[in-house]
Structures are given as structure tokens and as C-alpha cells.
């Protein structure tokens, strides 16, 4: 008598009868990450830098996520963060970073792969893009721009459903994204 189990003893689907079918962990592998584009404009310098007690600038944020296939189960995800600051109706600065990564994902149906790439991809890339944006704004003469974490499920929902995506009662209020 043997305690070994071979693949012929497993039921269809490859699971042992003692295991229950259910959701399994899906791993995303970041193969590479890189700065794809960076832009900083300070059109009203030096006046924008010598505010002298003025109100802090009003900052408008925009977030965009794009994914494109590179091969079987491999894709590039690009996270764009754009910040535009105004003081007294004048532009203080405009900063934009496009930070991307090449990700490998397991074989999934197309809609699941799309959701995984557009939610988990930017979640993994965001800390690096946030740091670059904070640094470039600081190097432009302003205090570093410290962004709060972004709910990429909400961003995905808005991009996928468009204007009909209404926030639910469980959604926390967010800044402009």
C-alpha cells in the first residue's frame, strides 16, 4: 500500500477530493518598472514661488490607468498622475508623471485579466509614482506634493462604467481623481 498520489488519482480539475474548490490567490509579478514620461511646468516663476502669506495653492488631481498586452499573460500598465496647482487664478505649477511596469499575470479570462491589470497594476506602481511626483514638485520650488492612497477599484469602475458609475454609501469621499 502506498501513500503516494499521482495525477491520475485526482478528479477533473486537478484537485484532491479533500480540497474545496474556491477562489485562489492570483499572483502578479512585476518584471520591470520605469519612468515613461515626466513633465513639470512652473510658468509664473518666480512670482509663484514668492507667495508671501497667500493661501495655499488649489490643487487639481487627475489619475489615469492604461494597460496594453505585450505577449501571452504579459502586459504593460501605465499609471498617469497629473497635478495642476493654481494660486489667485494663476497657474503655480503643472506636474505629470507616467510611471509604467511590465507585469506577468496567470492565464485568466479577458475581463478578469483586464480588471486585475487595471486595479492591481497601478496599486503596485503608485508608491513609486507618488514619490517621483513629490520630488519633482519639491525640486520645482514648492513643498512636496503628498498624495493620499488612491482607490484603484473606484478608478477602474469609473473608467469602465463611465458617467453611470455612482458612488455607493460605502465609498469614502475622495479628492478629484
C-alpha positions as CSV (number, residue, x, y, z in Angstrom):
1,X,0.0,0.0,0.0
2,X,1.3,3.4,-0.9
3,X,0.6,6.9,0.4
4,X,1.6,8.5,-2.8
5,X,-1.0,10.2,-5.0
6,X,-0.4,10.6,-8.7
7,X,-2.2,12.9,-11.1
8,X,-4.4,10.0,-12.3
9,X,-5.9,9.8,-8.9
10,X,-7.1,13.4,-8.9
11,X,-10.6,14.3,-10.1
12,X,-11.1,16.5,-13.1
13,X,-9.8,20.0,-12.3
14,X,-6.7,18.6,-10.6
15,X,-7.9,19.0,-7.0
16,X,-7.6,16.4,-4.3
17,X,-11.1,15.4,-3.0
18,X,-10.2,16.8,0.4
19,X,-9.8,20.3,-1.1
20,X,-12.7,22.5,-1.7
21,X,-12.9,24.5,-4.9
22,X,-12.9,28.2,-4.3
23,X,-11.1,31.4,-5.1
24,X,-7.4,31.0,-5.3
25,X,-4.7,33.6,-4.8
26,X,-3.7,35.3,-8.1
27,X,-0.2,36.5,-8.2
28,X,1.0,39.4,-10.2
29,X,4.7,39.6,-11.0
30,X,6.3,42.9,-11.7
31,X,9.0,42.2,-14.3
32,X,10.1,45.8,-14.8
33,X,9.1,49.2,-13.7
34,X,10.2,52.5,-15.2
35,X,9.5,56.2,-15.6
36,X,7.9,56.6,-19.0
37,X,7.2,60.3,-19.1
38,X,7.8,63.3,-16.7
39,X,6.8,66.9,-17.1
40,X,7.0,69.9,-14.8
41,X,5.9,73.4,-15.7
42,X,6.4,76.5,-13.4
43,X,5.0,79.1,-15.9
44,X,4.8,82.0,-13.4
45,X,8.1,81.6,-11.6
46,X,9.5,83.4,-9.7
47,X,6.2,85.1,-8.8
48,X,4.6,81.8,-8.0
49,X,7.4,81.0,-5.5
50,X,7.2,84.2,-3.5
51,X,3.6,84.0,-2.4
52,X,4.3,85.8,0.9
53,X,1.4,84.7,3.1
54,X,-1.0,83.9,0.3
55,X,-3.5,81.0,0.6
56,X,-2.0,77.6,-0.2
57,X,-2.5,76.6,-3.9
58,X,-5.6,74.9,-5.0
59,X,-4.5,71.5,-6.5
60,X,-6.5,69.6,-9.1
61,X,-5.5,65.9,-9.5
62,X,-6.2,63.6,-12.4
63,X,-5.5,59.8,-12.4
64,X,-5.4,57.6,-15.5
65,X,-4.5,53.9,-15.9
66,X,-3.9,52.2,-19.2
67,X,-2.9,48.6,-20.0
68,X,-1.7,47.0,-23.2
69,X,-0.8,43.4,-23.9
70,X,2.8,42.6,-24.8
71,X,2.5,38.9,-25.1
72,X,0.8,35.9,-23.6
73,X,0.0,36.8,-20.0
74,X,2.3,39.8,-20.1
75,X,1.2,43.5,-20.2
76,X,2.4,47.0,-19.7
77,X,0.4,49.0,-17.2
78,X,0.9,52.8,-17.3
79,X,-0.2,55.0,-14.4
80,X,-0.6,58.7,-15.1
81,X,-0.7,61.2,-12.2
82,X,-1.3,64.9,-13.2
83,X,-1.4,67.7,-10.7
84,X,-2.2,71.3,-11.5
85,X,-1.9,73.9,-8.8
86,X,-3.3,77.4,-9.0
87,X,-2.9,80.5,-6.8
88,X,-5.1,83.5,-7.2
89,X,-6.3,82.3,-10.6
90,X,-2.8,81.9,-11.9
91,X,-1.1,78.6,-12.5
92,X,1.6,77.8,-9.9
93,X,2.7,74.5,-11.4
94,X,1.7,71.6,-13.6
95,X,3.3,68.3,-12.9
96,X,2.7,65.0,-14.7
97,X,4.3,61.6,-14.3
98,X,3.6,58.5,-16.3
99,X,5.1,55.5,-14.4
100,X,4.8,52.1,-16.0
101,X,5.5,48.5,-15.3
102,X,5.7,45.2,-17.3
103,X,3.5,42.7,-15.4
104,X,3.0,39.0,-15.7
105,X,-0.3,37.5,-14.7
106,X,-1.7,34.0,-14.7
107,X,-3.9,32.8,-17.5
108,X,-7.4,34.4,-16.9
109,X,-10.5,35.2,-18.9
110,X,-10.1,38.6,-20.7
111,X,-12.4,40.6,-18.4
112,X,-10.7,39.2,-15.3
113,X,-7.2,39.9,-16.7
114,X,-8.3,43.5,-17.6
115,X,-9.6,44.1,-14.1
116,X,-6.5,42.6,-12.5
117,X,-4.2,44.7,-14.6
118,X,-6.1,48.0,-14.1
119,X,-6.5,47.5,-10.3
120,X,-3.5,45.6,-9.0
121,X,-1.1,47.0,-11.5
122,X,-1.5,50.7,-10.5
123,X,-1.7,49.7,-6.8
124,X,1.8,48.2,-7.1
125,X,3.2,51.2,-9.1
126,X,1.5,54.0,-7.2
127,X,4.1,54.4,-4.3
128,X,6.9,54.9,-6.8
129,X,4.9,57.4,-9.0
130,X,3.8,59.3,-5.9
131,X,7.5,59.6,-4.7
132,X,8.6,60.9,-8.1
133,X,5.8,63.4,-8.2
134,X,6.5,64.7,-4.7
135,X,10.2,65.0,-5.5
136,X,9.7,66.9,-8.8
137,X,7.3,69.3,-7.2
138,X,9.8,70.0,-4.4
139,X,12.6,70.5,-6.9
140,X,10.3,73.0,-8.7
141,X,10.4,75.1,-5.5
142,X,7.2,74.1,-3.8
143,X,6.5,71.9,-0.8
144,X,6.4,68.2,-1.8
145,X,3.0,67.1,-3.0
146,X,2.0,64.3,-0.7
147,X,-0.8,62.3,-2.3
148,X,-3.2,60.1,-0.3
149,X,-3.6,56.5,-1.4
150,X,-5.9,56.0,-4.3
151,X,-8.8,53.5,-4.5
152,X,-8.0,51.9,-7.9
153,X,-11.2,49.8,-7.7
154,X,-13.1,53.1,-7.9
155,X,-10.9,54.4,-10.7
156,X,-11.5,51.1,-12.6
157,X,-15.2,51.4,-12.0
158,X,-15.3,55.0,-13.3
159,X,-13.2,54.1,-16.4
160,X,-15.3,51.0,-17.2
161,X,-18.8,52.3,-16.4
162,X,-18.2,55.9,-17.3
163,X,-20.7,58.5,-16.0
164,X,-23.2,55.9,-14.8
165,X,-20.7,54.8,-12.1
166,X,-22.3,56.2,-9.0
167,X,-20.6,56.1,-5.6
168,X,-22.2,53.8,-3.1
169,X,-22.9,54.6,0.6
170,X,-19.7,52.6,1.4
171,X,-17.5,54.7,-0.8
172,X,-15.4,57.2,1.2
173,X,-15.3,60.7,-0.3
174,X,-12.2,61.1,-2.4
175,X,-10.4,64.1,-3.8
176,X,-10.7,64.8,-7.5
177,X,-9.3,61.8,-9.3
